[in-house]
Amino acid sequence: MARRAEQVTDAITYHGEGPCWWPGWGGLRWVDLLAGDLLTLRDDGGVDRLHVGTVAAFVRPRIGGGYVVALERGLALADAPDAVPEPLPPLWEDADVRMNDGTCDLDGNLWAGSMAYDGRPGGGDLWRVSPRGEAVRVLPGTTVANGIAFPADGGPAWFNDSGEGTTSRLAPREAGWSQVLPGRLDRSTVLTPDDGVPDGLVLDAEGCVWTALHGSGRVVRVTPDGRVVEEVVVPPHQVTACTLGGEDLRDLWITTSRENLAEPEPEAGALFRVRVDVPGVPVLPYGG
């Protein structure tokens, strides 16, 4: 039987995305992507909002403190959890393409996906940004590069392309994640759901992922061989992303969106939470 998520906040975001749990900044952060705002959930249930740019696509901690946040076409760095981030030079100049989702690997590289605003096929890419700031377009020609997660043992990564409607596994052919070159990634599809579009995802301690299925009002747990073994129901249809957090990493936090809704949904844009049995793994920070 499917679990049902509980609503934590009011419908405070237009396009909530990118939740990330990190004790160093006090718990949960996420973004109101198209508003360009970074949100922090306080202990009393209130939410702090910081405007960082035209777009705020995702946020991750930095290994030396502070955080990195993805802006419209590049990154911004903050040296402390509550500091205002300083933008770095953009990774590309095309104003029709924006950042989408991203994460970090065990070597401290940041992986950032992009997409064209019109969602055209092949309009996005998957980038790797080293701790020194060197950027490589490792997987060119994606459509909507979305949720991505790297296991701490260096094994295959999980990757969602929402434009293609697929959840895939990625593995470098010859070298590790820090050395893999464009065109040298093996990619195998493990899930193409009948209902909903794979969006953001998070890895758990058993090597499975929870992935949001945008448009279906569901978040599902998927095994490495592509079996859906658990399901969480969320009232809004447009579920966007999820993360595991809390002191025991068993709180599944879920973001939602009201972007382009055909009919109003009162809860769309709210943050949700549900308890799960298998904990998550600590988030991997950016080494830069």
N, C-alpha and C positions, 0 to 999 in steps of 0.2 A: 504494500500500500504506500502511496506517495505521501511524503511529509508536506506540510504547508508552512511556508515562511511567515514570520510575524513582522509587521511594519514597525520600524524603529523611528523614522523621522516623518515629518510632513512631506508633501510633494514639493521639495525645495529646489530640484534641478530640472532644467529643460532636457538635458541629455547627460544624465549621470553615467560615469564610466570609471574604469581603472582603480578599483579599491585595492589598497595595500596596507597590511598590518605590520607595524614596526614599533617595538617597545621604546626605541630611542626618541620618537616624537610623540609618545603617549598613547599609541594604539592605532586607530584607523584613520586613513586619509583616502580621499577619492577626488574626482574632478567633475565639474560641470563643463563638459568639453567645449561646446560651442560658445559658452559665455566667457571662457578663458579664466575660470576660477578654480582655485585649489581649496578643498574643504577638509576640515579636521573635526572629528567627532569628540566632544568633550566628555568628561566623566559624568557630568550632570545631564547628558543627553542633548545639550545644545550643540550648535555647529558654528565654527569659525570659518569665515570665507575670505580668501585672499585673491585679488585679481592679479594675474601674472602675464597676460597677453591676450591676443585675439583668440587663440586656442590654447587650452591646457589638456593635453592628450593622456598623459599618465605621469605618475610620480614614483620614484624609488629612493631608498636611502643611499647615502654615500658611505664608504667604508671608514672614512676619517671623521664622520659627523656631517650633519646637514643633509641635503637631499638634492636630487636632480629631477627636473620636471621638463617634459617635452612640450615645446611650444608649436606654433603652426608649421615651421619648416626647420626647426633645430631644437637645441637644448638650452636650458638655463641652470646654473649651479648656485646653491646656497650653502654657506659654510656652517650654519647652525640651524636647528630644527625650526626656529621661528623667524629666521631671516628672510628678507625679500630676495629672490633669486636674480642673478645677473645673467643676461642672455649671452650666449656664445654666437659666433658667426653661423649663419644658416648652412644647412647641409646641401640645399639645392635652391634655385632661384625661381622655379616654376610656381607662380601664384595659384595655379589650378590644382596643386597637390598639397595635401596637409599630412601631418603626423596622425597616427592612429593609436595603436597599442604598443606595449613594449615591456621588456624585463631585462634581467642580468643573468649571466652564466657564472659558473664556479671560478672562472679566471678574472672576474670583475669587469668583463666587457658588457656594454649595454647594447641590447638588440632592439631596434625600433622599426616598426612597420609604418608604411604610408599608404595613402589612397588618393585617387582623384576625387575632387568634390562631387563630380557627376557620377562616380562609381564605375567608370568605363573599364572594361576588361583590360588587364595589363597595365593599368594606370598607376599602380603602386609598386613598392619595392620593400624588401627587408634589408635593413642596414645593420652593420656591426660597428660600434664605436668603442675603441680601445680606451683603457684608463688614461692614455696620453692624448686622447682626443682624435686619433686617426680614424677616419670613417671609410668603410668599404661597403658597397652595395652588393651584398653576398647573394641574395636571391632576387634578381631583377624580374619585373614583369608579373608580379602578383596583382590581384585585383583589389581586395580590401584586406591587407595584411593585418591580422588581429591577434587574438590571444596566443601567447607563446610562453613555454616553461621549460627550464633545463633542470634535470636531476643532478644532484651533487656528486654522483659517481661518474659523470661524463658520458653517460649513455645517450640514446636518442632523445631528442627534444620533441615536445608537442607543439603543434602549430595549427591555428585556424585561419583559413582564408574565407571570410564571410561572403565575398563576391562569388566564389566558386561553391560555397555551401559545404565545405569539407573540413574535417579534422584529420591532420596528417601527422606522421612521425618523420623527423629530419635527422640525418646522420651524416657527418663528414666522411668523405671517401678515404682519404689518405692521412690527413693530419687532424689535430685537435681543433676545438672550436675557435681558438685564437688564430689559427693559421689557415682555416678553410677559405678557399678562393671562390669567386663567382663561377657558377656552373659545376661546382665540385661537391654539391650536397645531394645525397640520395633522399628522395621524398616518396613516401608511401601513404596512401589514403587508408584510414582505419574506420571512418564514420562519415556517412552522408545521410543525415536524418531525413525522414519523410515529413516531419512537422517542425518548423523552426530552422533558423540559420545559426550555425556555430559562431559565437562571438568571443567574449573574454573567457579565460579558463584559469584554473589553479591546480597545482600538483598536490597530492596527498602522500602520506608516509608509506602507503602500500604501492606506490607507483602508478596509481590511477589518477585521472583528472576529473574535476567537476567543470563542466562547460555550460555557459549560458546559451540557451537556444532562443535567439531573438525572434519575436513574433509568435511564440508558442506559450509564453507564460510558464516556462519550465527551465530548471537547471538539472542536468543529468550527470551521473557519475559513470565514466567510461573506462573500461579496462584496456591495457595495451593492445589487445587483439580486437578491440572495437565493440565489445559487448556493453550495453547499457544495463547496469546492475542496480542503480538507485535513481530516484527522481524526487525533486522538490518542486512544488507548485507555488507560483507567485501570482498575486492578483493581476498586476499589469502584464499585458502581452509582451511589451518590449523590454525584456530582460537583457541587460547589456554585458555584465561582467560579474565576477565573483572572486572572493579570496577567503582563505582560512585564517582565523585569528583568535584572539582571546588568550588568556593565560595558558590554557592547555591546547591552543590551536584547533579547537573543535567547533568554533563558531563560524558558520559559513555566512559571510556577508555578501549581499547581492544588490547591485545597482540597477536602476530602471530609467526609462526615458519616455518623454511625451513628444519627441520630435516627429512631426508629420503624422500625428494620429488622425485617422479618418473620423473617429468618434471619441468624445472625451472619456477619459478614465481617471477618476478622482485620485487614485493612488499612484498614477504614473509620475515618475520623477522622485519617488520616495526611496529610502534605503530600507532593506529588509535583512532579516537574520533568522537562521535556523541552526539548531544543534545537530551535529552529525557524529557518527561513531568513530571514524578513523581520523586522527588529527592531520593537520597539514605539516609542512616542513618550513623552517625559518626562511624568510625571503633572502635572496642573494643580493648583496649591495653592489653598487657601482664602485669600481676601483679608482675613479678619477676624482 
